[in-house]
Amino acid sequence: MKNFVGIALSACIAIALAQPACAADAEPTDKQGKQVLPDVVVTATRSEHSAFDLPGAIDSVKVAPADSLGVNPSEFLQGVPGLLTRDRQNYAQDEQISIRGFGARSTFGVRGVRLYVDGIPATMPEGQGQVSNFPLGAAERIEVLRGPFSALYGNSSGGVIQIFTADGSDRPEWRFDATGGSYGTLHLDANARGREGIVGYNVDLSQFHTDGYRGHGYAERSNGNAKFTLDLGAGRKLTLLANTVALPNADDALGLTRAQFEVDPRQPVAAAAQFDTRKSVHQQQGGAIYEQPLSDTQSLRVLGYLGHRDVEQFQSIPVATQKAATSPGGVIELGGDYGGGDARWSYKNDLADRPFDLSLGISYDRQDQHRQGYNNYLGSALGVKGALRRDEQNLVSNFDQYAQATWSFADSWLASAGLRHSEVKFSADDHYIVPGNPDDSGRADYSATTPVAGLLYRATDQWHLYASYGRAFETPTFNELGYRPDGSAGINFGLVPARSRNGEVGSKWRFDGGGEFDVAVFNANTRNEIAVATSSGGRTTYQNVDRARRRGAEFKLDVPIAARWHAQLAYTYLDAKFLSPFLTCPAASTCTKPNTPVAAGARIPGVPRSNLYAALRWGEALGWNATIEANAASATPVNDLNTQYAPGYGTLSLGTGYVFETASTTISTFLKVQNLFDKNYAGSVIVNESNGRYFEPAPGCSVFAGVHVTWKR
């Protein structure tokens, strides 16, 4: 913390920093003064299109601090239907994110959803990702792609979330944000962006600290991000990217049982203090993107990146269990390099005198990771790294080829189609082979071809209808391949990728005076759904369930309702269930073979049937502003057996602020009260937690305030 303060002060003297909130929120208008929504996106087609003109569900969300801490993506994405993004209040486990039920089973990090930062994957080739390196202070927007077209991003693409940082502004600006409040929370962010000659720059530093809502909840995190763009002339552009995240310590309070949750939601689990459960992460990565026109109709884009990531995590596995011959211990250490590239050729012209564009590309990604396990005790001392219990070298790579085309073949019609072929290869070399713990080395290769097609009909200038259909697949991760359910040596060759057939139909309406109303109905049928088989002694094994289904509807309304009033509503109904029966092990059991039936029709855990976000905002770019927000979710099953649920809830938040400016400075202040009525509810859940500690409490009534300052030269 002290080091960052020194850096921040130096930065303030050298480049003085901050960001306007509400001023940046002002929507552009057309010549008649009507509001125009800035919904140009690239994630769906890999070229610039209006989201309104695409046959799929995609949202572009501006990232401006306004009345938020600016620490987690969930602060900005609540208004996206179909997307469930929850702050765990546990920075040892990252945020909980799922799209239309894909990714809901993840107990840490992000699973089943592809993540990108300026085109660089934040999801590894195996399908495991994290958002802790999302540079929110430097960001311009976040795009969220749901439905069939997300399959064109390859493995584990139940949906795509991509954050884009801003290019350097023509008029240089320096920004400083300071926000804080309840539970010892403090966030500082410093940003400088501008242009000098042919070089554009956007440099951001941030520091976050919290004591945590619960005991044993301390965390601190430092983020850095730099983007430099070089205009090389003749349409050529080189973008250089650097990104770092340092999480030196994030305590893990662990989940609570239902009884603990109801008695005292702020308590940590006793084992959290005994074993000093915690996590540290250090990651650095760099990348480059080169773009060049080849002719008036053709262009080339090449991306390359390299990174290194180290993780150390202390778990609360009982000492007696750690002493078992097959135990991997209670401390996980991961360290290794990753990298890859993507090359894409694009063509834009007319086909039969109608607008047509085509993209062809190849991508390669690789992760080489050294995985070690140690006892979480040394002698009689707990929370201390002890003897080595696991030593593996894990390698995973993917090599993909893809094609995508969009053709407006008639005045009222647009067709889009794509195809991706993916090859994912896993290898594990076990270097810890002792009596009772045999060789767990092994190889596994998977491949899939995922076609997608969509059709959009322009019923009127304001009303578009669409339908799309596609296939997707999701391989197991290294964690899921690590052990066999029968306890024999080697990786779990019996586990195969989940494969889905996804379809959706939708309606998009844009109002003359600004605003939008979107509706989508979707269905996804999955074969070989990946689910827990056994969980005991620090070893969790997985199995395939023959059939599962996710279907539902999404509604989004975002519209001005008066001169200074704006309303926002996002609602999701999701029916996610297993269609085939299977066996599993109940929580807190020591079964080594699944023995308890899960009936066909059981709900997929971690997914509420209904989820609602509503907001009413008042104010203009300058002066006073106010916001009232409501969040609600129905009861959520927390295990495959559906024997326990997190209760449904509804919360209310209020915010106010004031924005003023001088000739060169804009200052925005805010005060926000979250969970106004101090509702006790589970903000997130740990699906299938082996000890029955499923519940992660959300904070009670909380107060936060901040100031955002921008200087423009």
Secondary structure, DSSP 8 states (H G I E B T S, - for coil): -HHHHHHHHHHHHHH-----SHHHH---B-TTS-B----EESTTTSS-EEGGGSSSEEEEEE---TTS-SS-GGGT-TTSTTEEEE--S-TTS--EEEETTBTTT-SSSEESSEEEETTEESB-TTSEE--TT--GGGEEEEEEEESGGGGGG-TT-SEEEEEEE----SS-EEEEEEEEETTTEEEEEEEEEEEETTEEEEEEEEEEEE--SSTT--EEEEEEEEEEEEEEETTEEEEEEEEEEEEEEEE----B-HHHHHH-TT---HHHHHTT-EEEEEEEEEEEEEEEE-SSSEEEEEEEEEEEEEEEEE----HHHHTSTT---SEEEEEEEEEEEEEEEEEEEEETTEEEEEEEEEEEEEEEEEEEEE-SEETTEESS--SEEEEEEEEEEEEEEEEEEEEEEETTEEEEEEEEEEEEEEEEEE---BTTB----EEEEEEEEEEEEEEEEESSSSEEEEEEEEEEEE---HHHHSS-TT--SS--TT---EEEEEEEEEEEEE-TTS-EEEEEEEEEEEEEEEEEEEEETTEEEEEEEEEEEEEEEEEEEEEEEETTEEEEEEEEEEEEEESS-EEE--TT---SS--EEE-TT-B-TT--SEEEEEEEEEE-SSEEEEEEEEEEE--EE-STT---EE--EEEEEEEEEEEEE-SSEEEEEEEEEESTT----EEEE-TT-TTS--EEE---SEEEEEEEEEEE-
